Every structure is written in structure tokens, then in C-alpha cells.
Amino acid sequence: MRHGSYTFDQAIALYRKGRLGSARAALTSLLEQQPRHAAAWAALGFVERDIGDVAAAAVAFDEALQLNASDPIALSGRARIALERAEGGALQRYQAALSLLPDEPRLLLELAEARVERGDASGIEDFSRQLDRLPHWTEGQLALARMRWESLGDEDFDGGVRRLLRETPESLDLWLGFIDLLSSLDRFGPAADAARDARQVVGDRAELLLREAVNAGRAGDVGRSGQIFARLPVDDPVVAVERALHEIRAGELERARASVDAALEKDPASISAWGVAELVYRALDDPRAGWLSGQEGLVRTLCLALDVEVLDRLKTLLRSLHETGVQAAGQSVRGGTQTRWRLFDRPEAELAALKQAIDSAVAGYVAGLPPADERHPLLRHRDAALRVTGSWSVRLTGSGRHVSHTHPLGLIGSACYFVVPDGPGGQLELGRPPPDLKLDLEPMHVITPKRGLLALFPSYLHHGTTRFGAGERLSVAFDVALDPAAF
């Protein structure tokens, strides 16, 4: 038993360090010796969830609950899995967990999310009333504001946050969350002003200075942004990336190249930095541009190996999911809806077939990439274990579009199509900069969506879509990243 306790503690330490594959191996070994170790089963559930295998996570939590039906940790973890997998009994699982932990903030928030997911907007108001008992819970107030904006279109969506800021103006975490929320809604001017107001209360913290500079620049006030960047450290790679964006807006491309090169020197794995570098290198005809984004095989389109009947069923399923979809805060969608959670965690057979076809297509894409290159942000991982991570669906109508963006949490970006617009427009543009950068670069690739078509490309390439006049654009996208189980 002493050995088992040591192994369990070791597994938890590995999990906290993000070494998920090693934590899984330690817990699996322990459970082979002690199959009635309920805490180990529950811990394995959390590890499997973070790896991305929610089916295995559900099994692990179920084993834990077989051994201890009143374990609040296992009940909470299993409820979360039910939410993400869109299981029919998710609400009942949350109620069971809350019967043991009636004021657990995270459970209250997730129950509200589960109700909204099922089209029950009254869950937001119930959550608001529950927050009256937890008035200083920063995460809850910010989540309520986000849900009010996404699901209700409430103009006073941030009233609770502003009220709490008046009561606790010294709370740095609340200020940072509020500024980031405003920025995620494209309210860049108010976000910059909120950062300025916060500095007057809590002082010139670097986090606040950076947010004011970034949001002022996005709002078009390049002069204000530049004055603040002059006060920020030069050796921070995060600051250097944002400074490079400011210098692009100011038309100082040579300075931008120096800034982004300095950022990459410090953090060569930063996809955000490579996304900025890609734009700057092309704008300056830097020879590295062709190496970074112009090599044959980096951008490919493929036809999914799915027959017409499966494509039809997928179209019907995806449309039904968008009945409760939202224009999610902080995402690239404008004038459309996006599904919540990881799409491929859902149990529908159509999605399993799509995931299988995508896995095959991604394997073919990777096999066709240029040779491995340790200096290159994607090709350095050409022979590594990769996995589809985040996945979602987007439905656009009318003038809906994606604004230009990158995917900093992935290595490979994507888009596949199930309904395409009736007329012209709706194309996927790869390599066009965001308009606020005022950088005159044409896209490197323009892909016309076709039913059953899959586009794959490096996630550091800026990409967005053009407007279209009529019809509907229904797509699925996903990120491919290093397999968390490999560590």
C-alpha cells in the first residue's frame, strides 16, 4: 500500500507538470496492482480528459464511482465529461454533484453552461442569482458577462463586473479579466481605457501597460500605443511580438522584423511570433518568407473520403447543433454561430466517420510535407506524434465571415465544408493580414469552398474568409497539435 501511495503521488506530480502520458502510465500501472484504488481511477479520468480521450475518461470516472458513489471529485469530473460529450444525463449528473457540494462555484458555472447548451437561456439568470451568494467570485462574474453577451445579446452584459470593480477596485485579476473580455468582443478602445483606469488604481503593472498598448493599437491609436510600448521591457518575447505588430501598424517594418526575430530567438516555439514573422518577411521580401510559408506541400486541399449519404447526414446534424450555437467571444466568427466544446467528443456516428476520414487525410498531408527541419515551426514536428485537438463547427449566413487570425495552440489549421454559398464569395484566404495592421499584402492562396473539401495549412498562416451575398456556409475546423500523450 505504501508503494501505491508513492506511485499515486508521483502520478499527480507528473499531471501537474503537464506530463500527461507519463501520468497515465503511472496510474495505469498502479491500477493493475490495485484495481480498487478509487482516487487513482478518478485521477486517470482527469488525465484522459486532458489528453483528449473523453471516452476513456468516462470509463475511468465510472470505475471510480462504482467504488465510491459519493466521491464529489469523481462526480464532478464525470459531469464535465457528460457536458462535453453532450450526454443526455448531464444535468442530472451536475445535480448529483451539487447535492454534495451545493456551493461549489465551478459546478454552478458548468451547470449553467450545460443548460445554455441545451437551449435553456434561463440557466443564465439562475446562475446570476446564485452569484449573489458569491459576489466576489471573479471568474463567475466574468463568465456571466460572457454568457449574457453571447446568448442574450444583453447591452448591460458587464454590469455585474463593473459593480464588482467599484466595490473592489484594487483587484488586479478582475481588471485583467474585464479588459480581456472587452478585447475579445472587439471593444478595443474601451479595453484600452479600462487598462488605463486600472493603472490609476493598482499602479503601472506590466500586464496593464501591455494590454493598454495592444488595445490602443487595435483601436487605431498608434501614437498612444507607441508611447506605452516605450515603457515596456525589451527582452520579454510576448512584449516583443506585440511590439512588432505595433511597428507594422506604424509602418516601421524593419523594426518589426527586428522585434519578431528577437522574440523568436527567445521562444522559437511561439506560433504567434511565427505568424507575425510570416507577414513581415513577405512584406520585406525576406528570403526566409519562401522557406517559412512558400514550400510546396505546406498548403493542400483534399476531398474527404465520405460518400454523399454521410455528407448529407453530417449537414443535417451540424445544422441541428447550430440551433443553440453562439457567436463565441474571442473567436474569429462575425455574423454567424460556433459550436461549443470539442465537436469530435460528441457521440454521433456521423462525427466518428468524419473524424476517421480527417485522421486519414491529416496523415496523408503530413506524409507529403517537405523534409523535417529543426528550424521550421511546423517541419520540426514533421515526424512527431500528432493529434487532432480542438474541433468545432461554424455556420455563416449573409455577410458572415471569419476575420483574419492564426491558431496559436496548434501546428496545423483546417477547414472542411458541408454547405457552401449559392453565389460568389465565402472563399478561404490564406496569408491576408488583419485590416488593422494596414499592411498591403495579398493572400498567398484563395480556396473556394466545395462540399466535402478539406483544406490543411500551417496554423501560423493568417487566414480569414470573404463575405458572400446569399445562402449558407457550414464548415468544420480543427487544430492538429503535438499528441499530449507523448509526454
C-alpha positions as CSV (number, residue, x, y, z in Angstrom):
1,M,0.0,0.0,0.0
2,R,2.9,2.3,0.7
3,H,4.2,1.7,-2.8
4,G,0.8,2.5,-4.2
5,S,0.6,5.8,-2.3
6,Y,4.0,6.8,-3.6
7,T,3.0,5.9,-7.2
8,F,-0.2,7.9,-6.9
9,D,1.6,11.0,-5.6
10,Q,4.1,10.6,-8.3
11,A,1.4,10.4,-10.9
12,I,-0.3,13.6,-9.6
13,A,3.0,15.4,-9.7
14,L,3.5,14.4,-13.3
15,Y,0.0,15.5,-14.2
16,R,0.6,18.9,-12.6
17,K,3.7,19.3,-14.7
18,G,1.8,18.6,-17.9
19,R,3.4,15.2,-18.5
20,L,0.1,13.5,-19.3
21,G,1.4,10.4,-21.0
22,S,3.7,9.6,-18.1
23,A,0.9,10.3,-15.6
24,R,-1.4,8.0,-17.5
25,A,1.3,5.2,-17.5
26,A,1.9,5.6,-13.7
27,L,-1.8,5.5,-12.9
28,T,-2.4,2.5,-15.2
29,S,0.4,0.6,-13.6
30,L,-0.9,1.4,-10.1
31,L,-4.4,0.3,-11.1
32,E,-3.1,-3.0,-12.5
33,Q,-1.9,-3.7,-8.9
34,Q,-4.7,-2.0,-7.0
35,P,-7.8,-2.1,-9.2
36,R,-10.0,-0.8,-6.3
37,H,-8.0,2.4,-5.9
38,A,-10.9,4.8,-6.4
39,A,-8.8,8.0,-6.2
40,A,-6.5,6.6,-8.9
41,W,-9.4,5.9,-11.2
42,A,-10.7,9.5,-10.7
43,A,-7.3,10.9,-11.3
44,L,-7.0,8.8,-14.5
45,G,-10.3,10.3,-15.6
46,F,-8.8,13.8,-15.5
47,V,-5.6,12.7,-17.2
48,E,-7.6,11.1,-20.1
49,R,-9.8,14.1,-20.5
50,D,-6.7,16.4,-20.8
51,I,-5.1,14.0,-23.3
52,G,-8.3,14.3,-25.3
53,D,-9.8,10.7,-24.9
54,V,-13.1,11.5,-23.3
55,A,-14.4,8.0,-23.8
56,A,-11.6,6.6,-21.7
57,A,-12.1,9.5,-19.2
58,A,-15.8,8.5,-18.9
59,V,-14.8,4.9,-18.2
60,A,-12.3,5.9,-15.6
61,F,-14.7,8.1,-13.7
62,D,-17.4,5.4,-13.9
63,E,-14.9,2.9,-12.3
64,A,-14.2,5.5,-9.5
65,L,-18.0,5.9,-8.9
66,Q,-18.5,2.1,-8.8
67,L,-16.1,2.0,-5.9
68,N,-17.3,5.2,-4.2
69,A,-20.6,6.5,-5.5
70,S,-20.5,9.6,-3.3
71,D,-17.0,10.8,-4.3
72,P,-17.6,14.5,-5.2
73,I,-14.4,14.7,-7.3
74,A,-15.4,11.8,-9.5
75,L,-19.0,13.0,-9.7
76,S,-17.8,16.5,-10.8
77,G,-15.4,15.1,-13.3
78,R,-18.0,12.7,-14.8
79,A,-20.5,15.5,-15.0
80,R,-18.0,17.6,-17.0
81,I,-17.4,14.7,-19.4
82,A,-21.2,14.3,-19.9
83,L,-21.4,18.0,-20.7
84,E,-18.6,17.9,-23.3
85,R,-19.9,14.6,-24.8
86,A,-23.5,16.0,-25.0
87,E,-24.8,13.1,-23.0
88,G,-28.5,13.1,-22.1
89,G,-27.9,12.8,-18.4
90,A,-25.5,15.7,-18.0
91,L,-27.9,17.9,-16.0
92,Q,-28.7,15.1,-13.6
93,R,-25.0,14.4,-13.0
94,Y,-24.4,18.0,-12.1
95,Q,-27.4,17.9,-9.7
96,A,-25.9,14.8,-8.1
97,A,-22.5,16.5,-7.6
98,L,-24.2,19.7,-6.3
99,S,-26.1,17.7,-3.7
100,L,-22.7,17.0,-2.1
101,L,-21.1,20.4,-2.9
102,P,-24.0,22.8,-3.1
103,D,-21.9,26.0,-3.3
104,E,-19.1,24.7,-5.4
105,P,-18.5,27.6,-7.9
106,R,-17.2,25.6,-10.7
107,L,-20.2,23.2,-10.7
108,L,-22.6,26.1,-10.6
109,L,-21.0,27.6,-13.7
110,E,-20.8,24.3,-15.6
111,L,-24.4,23.6,-14.8
112,A,-25.4,27.0,-16.3
113,E,-23.3,26.2,-19.4
114,A,-24.9,22.8,-19.7
115,R,-28.4,24.4,-19.6
116,V,-27.5,27.0,-22.2
117,E,-26.0,24.3,-24.4
118,R,-29.4,22.7,-24.4
119,G,-31.2,25.9,-25.3
120,D,-32.3,26.9,-21.8
121,A,-31.3,30.5,-21.5
122,S,-33.0,30.7,-18.1
123,G,-29.9,29.0,-16.8
124,I,-28.0,32.3,-17.1
125,E,-30.5,34.1,-14.8
126,D,-30.4,31.3,-12.3
127,F,-26.6,31.5,-12.3
128,S,-26.8,35.2,-11.8
129,R,-29.0,34.7,-8.7
130,Q,-26.5,32.1,-7.4
131,L,-23.7,34.6,-7.8
132,D,-25.5,36.8,-5.3
133,R,-24.1,34.4,-2.7
134,L,-20.6,34.6,-4.2
135,P,-20.4,38.3,-5.1
136,H,-16.6,38.4,-5.2
137,W,-16.0,35.4,-7.4
138,T,-14.1,36.9,-10.2
139,E,-14.3,34.0,-12.7
140,G,-18.0,33.7,-12.1
141,Q,-18.8,37.4,-12.8
142,L,-16.7,37.3,-15.9
143,A,-18.3,34.1,-17.2
144,L,-21.8,35.6,-16.5
145,A,-20.9,38.7,-18.5
146,R,-19.7,36.5,-21.4
147,M,-22.8,34.3,-21.4
148,R,-25.0,37.4,-21.3
149,W,-23.3,38.8,-24.4
150,E,-23.1,35.5,-26.3
151,S,-26.6,34.1,-25.6
152,L,-28.8,37.1,-24.7
153,G,-27.2,40.0,-26.6
154,D,-27.5,42.0,-23.4
155,E,-26.2,45.5,-23.7
156,D,-25.6,45.6,-19.9
157,F,-23.8,42.3,-20.1
158,D,-20.9,43.6,-18.0
159,G,-23.0,45.3,-15.3
160,G,-22.0,42.8,-12.6
161,V,-18.3,43.1,-13.4
162,R,-18.4,46.9,-13.3
163,R,-20.3,46.8,-10.0
164,L,-17.7,44.5,-8.5
165,L,-14.9,46.8,-9.8
166,R,-16.4,49.7,-7.9
167,E,-16.5,47.6,-4.7
168,T,-13.0,46.1,-5.1
169,P,-11.1,48.4,-7.4
170,E,-7.8,47.0,-6.2
171,S,-8.4,43.5,-7.7
172,L,-5.8,43.1,-10.5
173,D,-7.3,39.7,-11.6
174,L,-10.7,41.3,-12.1
175,W,-9.3,44.2,-14.1
176,L,-7.3,41.8,-16.3
177,G,-10.3,39.6,-16.9
178,F,-12.5,42.6,-17.7
179,I,-10.0,44.1,-20.1
180,D,-9.6,40.7,-21.9
181,L,-13.3,40.3,-22.1
182,L,-13.8,43.7,-23.8
183,S,-11.0,42.9,-26.2
184,S,-12.5,39.5,-27.1
185,L,-15.6,41.4,-28.1
186,D,-13.7,43.8,-30.4
187,R,-14.2,46.7,-28.0
188,F,-10.6,47.7,-28.2
189,G,-11.0,51.4,-27.3
190,P,-12.9,50.6,-24.1
191,A,-10.4,47.8,-23.3
192,A,-7.5,50.3,-23.6
193,D,-9.4,52.8,-21.4
194,A,-10.1,50.1,-18.8
195,A,-6.4,49.3,-18.7
196,R,-5.6,53.0,-18.1
197,D,-8.2,53.2,-15.4
198,A,-6.8,50.1,-13.7
199,R,-3.3,51.6,-13.7
200,Q,-4.6,54.6,-11.9
201,V,-5.8,52.3,-9.1
202,V,-3.3,49.4,-8.9
203,G,-0.3,51.1,-10.4
204,D,1.7,50.7,-13.6
205,R,1.8,46.9,-13.7
206,A,3.4,45.5,-16.8
207,E,0.3,43.4,-17.5
208,L,-1.8,46.5,-17.6
209,L,0.6,48.6,-19.7
210,L,0.8,45.8,-22.3
211,R,-3.0,45.5,-22.5
212,E,-3.4,49.2,-22.9
213,A,-0.8,49.4,-25.6
214,V,-2.2,46.4,-27.5
215,N,-5.8,47.5,-27.4
216,A,-5.0,51.1,-28.2
217,G,-3.2,49.9,-31.3
218,R,-6.0,47.7,-32.4
219,A,-8.4,50.6,-31.9
220,G,-6.2,52.7,-34.3
221,D,-4.5,54.9,-31.8
222,V,-0.9,54.1,-32.9
223,G,0.5,57.2,-31.1
224,R,-0.9,56.2,-27.7
225,S,0.2,52.6,-28.3
226,G,3.8,53.6,-29.1
227,Q,4.1,55.8,-26.0
228,I,3.3,52.9,-23.8
229,F,5.4,50.3,-25.6
230,A,8.4,52.6,-25.0
231,R,7.9,51.9,-21.3
232,L,7.7,48.1,-21.6
233,P,10.7,45.7,-21.3
234,V,12.6,44.9,-24.5
235,D,13.6,41.4,-23.5
236,D,10.2,39.8,-23.0
237,P,9.2,37.7,-26.0
238,V,5.5,38.3,-25.5
239,V,6.0,42.0,-25.5
240,A,8.3,41.8,-28.5
241,V,5.6,40.1,-30.6
242,E,3.1,42.7,-29.7
243,R,5.6,45.5,-30.3
244,A,6.3,44.0,-33.8
245,L,2.5,44.3,-34.5
246,H,2.6,47.9,-33.3
247,E,5.6,48.6,-35.5
248,I,3.7,47.1,-38.5
249,R,0.8,49.5,-37.9
250,A,3.3,52.4,-37.7
251,G,4.8,51.4,-41.0
252,E,8.2,50.5,-39.4
253,L,8.7,47.1,-41.0
254,E,12.4,46.9,-40.4
255,R,11.9,47.5,-36.7
256,A,9.1,44.9,-36.7
257,R,11.4,42.3,-38.2
258,A,14.0,43.0,-35.5
259,S,11.4,42.7,-32.8
260,V,9.9,39.5,-34.0
261,D,13.3,38.0,-34.7
262,A,14.2,38.8,-31.1
263,A,11.0,37.2,-29.9
264,L,11.8,34.0,-31.8
265,E,15.3,33.9,-30.5
266,K,13.9,33.7,-27.0
267,D,10.9,31.5,-27.8
268,P,11.3,29.6,-31.2
269,A,8.2,27.5,-30.5
270,S,5.9,30.6,-30.4
271,I,3.3,30.1,-33.2
272,S,2.1,33.7,-32.5
273,A,5.6,35.0,-33.2
274,W,5.9,32.9,-36.4
275,G,2.5,34.3,-37.6
276,V,3.8,37.9,-37.3
277,A,7.2,36.9,-38.8
278,E,5.4,35.4,-41.8
279,L,3.7,38.7,-42.6
280,V,6.8,40.8,-42.1
281,Y,9.1,38.5,-44.1
282,R,6.8,38.6,-47.1
283,A,6.3,42.4,-46.8
284,L,10.1,42.9,-46.8
285,D,10.9,40.2,-49.5
286,D,13.0,38.5,-46.8
287,P,14.4,35.2,-48.2
288,R,13.0,33.4,-45.2
289,A,9.5,34.0,-46.4
290,G,9.6,31.2,-49.1
291,W,11.2,28.9,-46.6
292,L,8.5,29.6,-43.9
293,S,5.3,29.6,-45.9
294,G,6.1,29.1,-49.6
295,Q,7.4,25.5,-49.7
296,E,5.3,23.1,-51.8
297,G,3.1,20.8,-49.6
298,L,2.6,23.3,-46.7
299,V,-0.9,24.1,-48.1
300,R,-3.1,21.4,-49.5
301,T,-6.7,20.7,-50.4
302,L,-8.1,17.1,-50.3
303,C,-11.5,15.5,-50.8
304,L,-12.8,13.8,-47.7
305,A,-13.3,10.0,-48.2
306,L,-17.0,10.3,-47.4
307,D,-19.9,9.3,-49.6
308,V,-22.8,11.6,-50.4
309,E,-25.1,10.0,-47.8
310,V,-22.7,10.6,-45.0
311,L,-22.2,14.2,-46.1
312,D,-26.0,14.7,-46.1
313,R,-26.3,13.3,-42.6
314,L,-23.4,15.5,-41.4
315,K,-25.1,18.5,-42.8
316,T,-28.3,17.8,-41.0
317,L,-26.5,17.1,-37.7
318,L,-24.4,20.2,-37.9
319,R,-27.4,22.4,-38.6
320,S,-29.2,21.0,-35.6
321,L,-26.2,21.8,-33.4
322,H,-26.2,25.4,-34.5
323,E,-29.7,25.9,-33.2
324,T,-28.0,26.5,-29.8
325,G,-24.7,27.8,-31.2
326,V,-23.4,31.3,-30.4
327,Q,-21.1,33.9,-31.8
328,A,-18.4,33.0,-29.3
329,A,-16.4,35.7,-27.6
330,G,-12.8,35.7,-28.6
331,Q,-13.2,33.7,-31.8
332,S,-12.9,34.7,-35.4
333,V,-16.6,34.4,-36.4
334,R,-18.5,37.5,-37.3
335,G,-22.2,37.2,-38.3
336,G,-22.5,33.5,-37.5
337,T,-22.5,30.8,-34.8
338,Q,-20.0,28.4,-33.5
339,T,-20.5,25.2,-31.6
340,R,-19.2,24.8,-28.0
341,W,-16.7,22.2,-26.6
342,R,-14.8,19.8,-28.8
343,L,-17.0,18.7,-31.6
344,F,-15.4,15.3,-32.0
345,D,-16.0,14.4,-28.4
346,R,-19.7,14.1,-29.2
347,P,-21.1,10.5,-29.6
348,E,-22.9,10.7,-33.0
349,A,-21.8,8.1,-35.5
350,E,-21.6,10.7,-38.3
351,L,-18.9,12.6,-36.4
352,A,-17.0,9.4,-35.8
353,A,-17.0,8.8,-39.5
354,L,-15.9,12.4,-40.2
355,K,-13.1,12.1,-37.6
356,Q,-11.8,8.9,-39.2
357,A,-11.8,10.5,-42.6
358,I,-10.0,13.5,-41.2
359,D,-7.3,11.4,-39.4
360,S,-6.6,9.7,-42.7
361,A,-6.4,13.0,-44.6
362,V,-4.1,14.6,-42.0
363,A,-1.8,11.5,-42.1
364,G,-1.6,12.0,-45.9
365,Y,-0.9,15.7,-45.5
366,V,1.9,15.1,-43.0
367,A,3.4,12.4,-45.2
368,G,3.5,14.9,-48.1
369,L,5.2,17.7,-46.2
370,P,8.7,18.8,-47.1
371,P,11.6,17.2,-45.2
372,A,12.0,17.7,-41.4
373,D,13.7,20.9,-40.5
374,E,14.6,21.7,-36.9
375,R,14.4,25.5,-37.5
376,H,10.9,25.4,-39.0
377,P,7.8,25.8,-36.7
378,L,5.9,23.0,-38.4
379,L,8.5,20.9,-40.1
380,R,10.4,20.5,-36.9
381,H,7.5,18.3,-35.8
382,R,7.0,16.5,-39.1
383,D,7.9,13.1,-37.6
384,A,6.4,13.7,-34.1
385,A,3.2,12.1,-32.8
386,L,0.4,14.5,-33.7
387,R,-3.3,14.5,-32.7
388,V,-6.4,16.4,-33.6
389,T,-7.1,18.5,-30.5
390,G,-9.8,21.3,-30.6
391,S,-12.7,20.8,-33.1
392,W,-15.7,22.9,-33.8
393,S,-18.3,23.8,-36.5
394,V,-19.2,27.3,-37.8
395,R,-22.3,28.4,-39.7
396,L,-22.2,31.7,-41.6
397,T,-25.1,33.4,-43.4
398,G,-25.4,36.6,-45.4
399,S,-22.4,38.8,-44.8
400,G,-21.0,36.5,-42.1
401,R,-17.2,35.9,-42.3
402,H,-14.1,34.9,-40.3
403,V,-11.7,37.8,-39.6
404,S,-8.1,37.1,-40.3
405,H,-6.4,35.2,-37.5
406,T,-4.0,32.4,-36.6
407,H,-4.3,29.4,-34.3
408,P,-1.5,29.7,-31.7
409,L,-2.4,26.5,-29.9
410,G,-2.0,24.2,-32.9
411,L,0.5,23.3,-35.6
412,I,-1.9,22.6,-38.5
413,G,-5.0,24.6,-39.2
414,S,-8.0,23.4,-41.2
415,A,-11.4,23.9,-42.8
416,C,-13.8,21.4,-44.4
417,Y,-17.2,22.2,-45.9
418,F,-20.6,20.8,-45.9
419,V,-22.8,23.6,-47.2
420,V,-21.3,26.4,-49.5
421,P,-22.8,29.7,-50.5
422,D,-25.1,29.9,-53.5
423,G,-23.1,32.6,-55.3
424,P,-19.7,34.2,-55.3
425,G,-17.8,34.9,-52.1
426,G,-17.1,32.9,-48.9
427,Q,-13.6,31.9,-50.0
428,L,-10.8,31.0,-47.6
429,E,-7.9,33.4,-47.9
430,L,-4.5,32.3,-46.6
431,G,-1.9,35.0,-45.9
432,R,-4.0,38.1,-45.9
433,P,-3.1,40.3,-42.9
434,P,-5.8,41.7,-40.5
435,P,-7.1,45.1,-41.7
436,D,-5.9,46.9,-38.6
437,L,-2.3,46.2,-39.5
438,K,-2.6,48.4,-42.6
439,L,-0.2,46.0,-44.4
440,D,-0.7,45.8,-48.2
441,L,-0.3,42.1,-48.7
442,E,-2.4,39.9,-51.0
443,P,-3.3,36.4,-49.8
444,M,-1.0,33.6,-50.9
445,H,-3.8,31.2,-51.5
446,V,-7.5,31.7,-52.1
447,I,-9.6,28.5,-51.7
448,T,-13.1,28.3,-53.0
449,P,-15.2,26.1,-50.6
450,K,-16.7,23.0,-52.1
451,R,-18.8,20.4,-50.4
452,G,-16.6,17.6,-49.0
453,L,-13.4,19.6,-49.5
454,L,-10.7,19.8,-46.7
455,A,-8.1,22.5,-46.6
456,L,-5.0,22.0,-44.4
457,F,-2.3,24.6,-43.8
458,P,0.3,25.7,-41.1
459,S,-1.5,27.2,-38.1
460,Y,0.7,30.3,-38.2
461,L,-0.6,31.4,-41.6
462,H,-3.2,34.2,-41.1
463,H,-6.5,33.1,-42.6
464,G,-10.0,34.6,-42.9
465,T,-12.9,34.4,-45.3
466,T,-14.5,36.8,-47.8
467,R,-18.1,37.9,-47.4
468,F,-20.9,36.3,-49.5
469,G,-24.2,37.6,-50.6
470,A,-26.7,34.7,-50.2
471,G,-27.0,31.2,-48.8
472,E,-25.2,29.5,-46.1
473,R,-21.6,28.4,-45.3
474,L,-21.4,25.4,-43.0
475,S,-18.0,24.1,-42.1
476,V,-16.0,22.1,-39.5
477,A,-12.5,23.1,-38.4
478,F,-9.9,21.6,-36.0
479,D,-6.4,22.0,-34.8
480,V,-3.7,19.4,-35.1
481,A,-1.0,19.7,-32.3
482,L,1.6,17.5,-30.6
483,D,-0.1,14.5,-29.0
484,P,-0.3,15.3,-25.2
485,A,0.0,11.5,-24.5
486,A,3.6,11.6,-25.9
487,F,4.9,13.4,-22.9
